[in-house]
Amino acid sequence: QLYLGINLRFTLVPFLQKILQLHGNLNEGDDNGLTPIMTFAHVVQPTQTNLRCFMDMLSLPTIDATLLDNNGKTLLHYLMRNDSLLDSPYIEDLAVIISKIVEMRGSLHRKDNAGISPWDILIRRGSSSDSPSQLAEKLTATM
């Protein structure tokens, strides 16, 4: 509960910048190959502050949007699996984040070891909710 009072934008990004300064690598994964930004993408709650924080994280030097975890999943796989983001009112902000990741050479069509791409995840969810369909339309319009 204490964590809820922390402003991520002003604590997490400077913390990651300090790790980068000390260790020089934010792209190092855990035992499963998950990098800090992959983990954040999977669990971040949809607020404007958190989404701005995510954009700030993407602007950190050395962030590599093409990295794969041990299952072949990318940053975009984890972002698309975050149900709270896809069902949030911040679809336009999410489309901007995804476009930024694509600019960083992240691919919506890169298949993981199970043969599933982030685009596949988005389209499959589109049948159960309007938000992923809206996101797909916005992404298609920006690319």
N, C-alpha and C positions, 0 to 999 in steps of 0.2 A: 504494500500500500504506500510506503514511503516513496517508491519509484514514481508513482503517479504525479507527484509534484515537481518532478524534474523537467525542465525545458530541454528537450532533446537537441534542439538546434544549437543551443549555447553550451551544452555539456558533451554530447556524443561526438560531434565533429571535431572540437578542439582536442578531445581525448584521442580520437583516431589520428589527428595530426601529430600529436605527441608520440604515439606508437610508431608512426611513420618516421618521425625524426630519430627516434631511438633505435628502431630495428630496420627501417628502410623497406619494409615489405608488408603491404596490406593484402596482398594476393595469396598469402600462404594459407592453405586450408587446414582444417582439423583432420582427425583420423578418417573422416568420411569425405574429405576434400572440400568441405564447405568453408568459404571465405567469410570474413565478418559481414561484408555487404550482402552475400547470399542469405545469410542467417537473418539479417535485418529485413531483407525483402520478404522473407517468408512470414515474419511475425509482426511487422509494423502495423499499427492500427491506423485507420484512415482519418487523419486530421490534417488540416492545412499545414500546421507546424511540422508534423512528421513527414509530410510529402516534400516540404521545402528542405527539411533536413536530409532527406534521401537525395534530392538534387544536389545539395551541398556535398554529400558524400561522393556522388558521381564526378564532381569537379576536382576531387583530391588527385594529386599527381600519382601516377602508377596504377590507378584502378583499372583492371583489365576485365572488360565485359565479355570476353571470349573464353574465359576459363571454364573448365568442366570439373564437376565433382566426381567421385568414384563411380557414380551411376550414369555419367554422361550428361547430367543436367547443368544448365547454365543459369546465370543470374535471371534471365527472363523466364525460365521454367519456374523458379521459386516465386517470382513476382506474380505469375499467372495462377499459381496455386494458392495465393493468399485470398481466400474467399471474402474476407472483410473489406479488402481493397476493391475487388471487382463488384461488390454489391454496394459500394459507397456512393455518395452524391458527388464525389470528386473525380468523375470519369475523365473530364477534360484535363485535369492535372495529371492523372495517371497516363493519359495518352501522350502528354509532353514528356514524362519520365521515360516511357517506352521508346519514344522517338529519339530521345537523348541516348539511350542504351544502343539503339540501332545505329546511330551516328558513330558510336564507339566500337562498331563492328560486331555488336551482339546480333544474333539472328533469330527472327521469329520462326524460322523454318528448320533450325538445327534440331535433329532428332536425338533423343537420349538413348540409352542402351535398350530401352523397351520399345523404341521406335516411335516415340511421342514427341512432338514439337510444342513449343509454347503456343503457336497458332492453333494447333489441334486442341489444346486445353481450353483456349478461349472459345473456339467454335463449339465444342461439346457443351460448355457451360451455357452458351448462348440460347440453347433450347429451353433452359430452365429459368432464365432470368433475362430481363430486358437490358440490364447494365452491360453484360459482356457483348451483347449485340451492338449496343450503342458504342462501346469501346472499339469494337471491330470496325464499325463505320468510320469513327473518328481517325483510327489508325490508317485505314485505307485512304482516307482523304489527305492525310499528312505525308503519305509516302509516294 
